[in-house]
Amino acid sequence: MSEEKKPETPPQAAAPQAADLPVIDCRNVTKIFKDERSGREFTALQDVSFVIEDIPNTGEFITILGPSGCGKSTLLNTIAGLEPHFPPTRGVVLMKDQPIAGPGPERGMVFQTYSSFPCYTILENVAFGLKLKGVPEKEREDIAAEWIKKVKLSGCEKKYPRELSGGMRQRVALARTLAVKPRVILMDEPFGALDRITRWDMQDLLIELWSEVAATVFLVTHDIPEAVFLGDRVFIMGANPGRLLEIVKLPRPTEKAAEMQRTAKFSEIVNEISRKVEHIR
């Protein structure tokens, strides 16, 4: 009589590693605001879903386009965990499979308005996030000085924000955000108030620094050429209620902003995206 064979134990699935988990996983996010006086409700976002994979040593650049009132900033602030946009009314935003529970140092924010502390020097402004993280004074000053150099503001360390131009102040905001090396960078029309030439310079600088930190970037803009130049993917949103209509994948820039944005191929892509945005209802 042959010996009975025991059934083989099926191999257990390996637990997902942190590097395999999406950086951001937005699942059916809806955000409804209520006017306390009238009691009326307004749906800023409705059932927005997308996944941003963790691309090693690279990251991904997402630009977000859409008409006013389509929930672009609400989406950005929901990922940032900022009130009153957070938490969502329904749905959830996960970062590395963990629900976002509020602001955190792994997510850095650059606003449209100049957000430097007026009573702090440029060095103190750039070092501020490092100070909150408990980095010792000498170390954080060295790191801040290095980032001031990277954003091409050497010599401005002891100046105050009021002594700088708008473009220079946005360089300070960029340096302050990148100095703490966040995994996700959230930018709400950071170059909206700048002239075209300064804007091109800032776009080039952003691409250069982004390649160094290899973070995931979300950038809200109304400027279609900017969205096309910077974005690996462009999220096109519709309004009333805000929803994600289409995602367009684009090639990475191969030239400086000024040169590339004057080419026929670039204009062709911009025109195609423009037609999509213009037909949004």
N, C-alpha and C positions, 0 to 999 in steps of 0.2 A: 504494500500500500504506500503510495507516494505521500510525502509530507505535505500537509496543506500550507500553501503560501499565504502569508499575511498581506493584505492589501497595502500598497505603498502609500505613505502619507504624502498628500500633494504639497509641493513646495509653497511656502508662504510668500506672498507678494512683498517685495521690499518696500519699506516705508519711503515715501518721497523725500528726497534731500532738499535742503533749503534752496539750492541753486536751481532745482527743477520746478519750483513753485512760481506762479506768476508774481510779478512785482505788484501789480494792481489787478484786481478782479472785481469789476463792478457788475453787480447782479440785480437787474430789475429795479434800479433806483428811481424812486418817485419822491419829489419834494413838493409839498403843498404849504403855502403860506396863508395865514388867516389875518385879515384886518380886524383888529380888536374893536374898532369903533363901529364899523358897518357889519361885521360878522361875515363878510364875503371872503370866499376862498379863491386863491390863485394857484394854479398848478404850474410851477416853474420847470419841473422835470417830470417826465413820465416814462417809466419802464426803460431806463437807459442801461444797456448792458454792453460790456466789452472786456477783453482780456489783454493785458500787456505782459508779454513773456519776459523772463529775465535773460537778456542776451549778454553772455559773459564778455567782459572787457570792452563793451561797446555801449550798451544801453540803447534806448530808442527815443526819438524825438517826435512827439505828437503835437501837431498844431490844430487848433479848434476854431472853426469858422462858422458864421451864421448871423442872421439879422439880430438887431437889438431885441432883447426880451426872450431869446431862445434858451436861456439858462446856462450859457457858457461859464459865466463867473460863479453861478450857483454850483455847477459841477466841480469847478476848481476848488471852491471853498469846502465842498462836501468831502473831497479827497483830503484836503488840508485838515479837516475836523474843526472848522471854525464856525462858531455860532453867528447868526441864527440859522445858517444854512445846514448845520449839522445838529443832530443826526437826521438821516433821511426819514421821510414819513413812512415809506415802505422800501423794502430792499436792503441791501448791505454792500459796503465797500470793504474788500479784504486786501491786506498788504501781506504778502508772503503767507497766505492762508489764515491770517489773524484779522478779525474785524477791527477796523479803525475805531478807536474809542475817544478821539480828540486830537489836539495838536501833538506833534512829537518831533524830536530832533532829526529823525530819519527823513522828514519832509521839510524842505525849505521853500519859502515863499518870497517872490519878488513882485511888488505891487506897481501899478501904473503911477501912482502919486509918489513923490520923493519921500521915502520913509526913514531917512537917517535921523538920528537924535541930534537936534540942533546944538545942544550944550556939550556934546562930545566931539573930540577931534576925529579926524578921519581914521587914525590908527585905533582909537577907542571904539569907534563905530564898527570897524571890521572885526575887532576882537570881541565884540559883545557876545555873540553866540558861543564862542569858546569859553568865555567867562562863565556863562550859564551852565556849561558842561563841566565846570570845575577844573579847567586846564590852568596850571600854575601861570602866574603873571608873566615871567620871562619867556616861557614857551609860547604862550598865546600871542605875545607881542611880536615874537619872531615869525610865527605863522602868519599873523596879520600883515606884517611888513612884506613878507614874500608874496601874499595875494595882492597887496597894493601894487607891487612891482608887476605882477602878471596882468593886471588890468590897466597897466601903463599910467599909473598915477604916482610914480616915485617922486619924492620931493613935496608931496602934499600931506604927509603923515600928521603934521602938527596944525594943519589948517582945519577950519570948521566948514560944515556943509554950505553955509551962506556964502562962502568965498568961492564956490565952485559953480560951473555951468550945469545945466540940466543933464547933459550927456555925461559929465563927470560924476554927478551925484548918482546916476544909475549904474555907473561903474562901481561906485562904493557899495551900492545895494547888492550888486552881483558878487563882489568880492566877499561881503559879509555872509551871503548865503552859501557860497562855495567853500569858504574857509572851514566850515564844520563837516564838509563832505557828506551831504545828505544823499540818501539813495534815490529820492524823488525830488525834483525841482519843479515848482509850480509858479508860473509867470502869467500875470494878468495884465496884458497890454503894456509891457514894460517900456516899449519904445514909442508909444502912441503920441507923446508930446514932443518928440524930437523931429528936427528937420530931416529931409531925405538923405543928405550926405552923412550926417551923424548917425542916422538909423542904419545905413549900410555898414558903417564902421562898427557899430554895436553888434550887428548880425554876424560879421566876420569874427569879432572877438568872442561872441557866444559860442560859435562853432569850434573855435580854437580851444577854449577852456572846457567845453563839454567833452571833447575828445580826450581830455586829460582825466576828468573825474568819472567818465563812463557811467553817468546816471541816466535815469529815465526822466525826460522833460515833458511837461505839459505846458504849452504856451497858447493863451487866448489872444487872438488878434482880429481886427477888422480889415487888415491889410492883406489882400489876396497874394500879391507877389511875396510878401514876407512869409506867409504860410507855406507857399510852394517852395521857397528857397530853403527854409529851415526844416520842414517836416519830412520825416520818413513816411509818416502817414498823416493825412489830413482828415480830421473828423468834421463832417458837414452836418450842422444841426438845423432843425426847423423849430418854428415858434408856435405858441398858442395851442397846445402846451409844448414846452421844450422837449425835443426828442432827437435821438441820433438817427439821421436819415441814411447816411452813406459814409464809408471809409475808403479813401483813395490812397493807394500806395505810390510813393514817388522815389526817384533815384536821389542819392545823396549829392550835395553840391560838389562840383569839381573845380570851381573857380571862385574868385572873390565875388562878393555880392554885387558890386557895381558892374563888373564885366559880365557875369552870368545873367543878370537881370536885364541886360540889353540884347541878349541873343534871341534869334527867331524861334529856336526850339523852346526856350523858357517862356516866351510870349504865347506860344501855342498852348502850353500847359496851363498858363494863367487864364487864357481865354476859355479853355475847356472848364476849368474850375469855376470861373466867373459865371458861365452859363448855368451851371448847376445851382449856384447860390442865388442867382437872379430869379430862378423859377421856384424857389422855395415859397410855400404859402403857410 
